[in-house]
């Protein structure tokens, strides 16, 4: 298989968008952690502390996703330098490393998504099993009045 300078360059836009998405996730989580921390300072609720701990684990995964994505981008740049110098075999190996780093980043991203979905499922389950629906309570309240 022949590889040219344009081959690793194709990953630049993909990796840039992926890193932007990771950064947005990180910013959303950091905002949520800050708001929960303020709530915890006032309430000292153990449930809030558990949520912060869970979000902290997700932040660590996002940091790993970002690191793997950045390393993948760096390998693309190094690959292009090697190809520019005519070191095609070495360029192919570095490009392969870039692809493996990108795959690792995506796998960690899938893990983080699974954890966030599972956490939402738990919260929704608690919501639905904690009390009867609000509409049923309103009807009963209206009959009593």
HUBELHU-V560511 format. One line per field, one symbol per residue. phi: phi as a letter, one per 40 degrees, with the letter a starting at -180 (. if undefined). burial: I if it has 16 or more other ideal C-beta (glycine too) atoms within 10 Angstrom, else O. A space follows every 10 residues. Layout:
# HUBELHU-V560511
phi = ???
burial = ???
This chain:
# HUBELHU-V560511
phi = .cbbcccccc cdcccccccc cccccccccc cccccccccc ccbfcccccc cccccccccc ccccdccccc ccccccccdc cccccgcccc cccccccccc cccccccccc cccccccccc cccccccccc acdccccccc ccccc
burial = OOIOOOIIOO IOOOIOOIIO OIOOIIOOIO OOIOOIOOOI OOOOOOOIOO IIOIIOOIIO IIOIIIOIIO IIIOIIOIII OIIOOOOOOO IIOIIOIIOO IIOIIOOIIO OIOOOIOOOO OOOOOOOOOO OOOOOOOOOO OOOOO
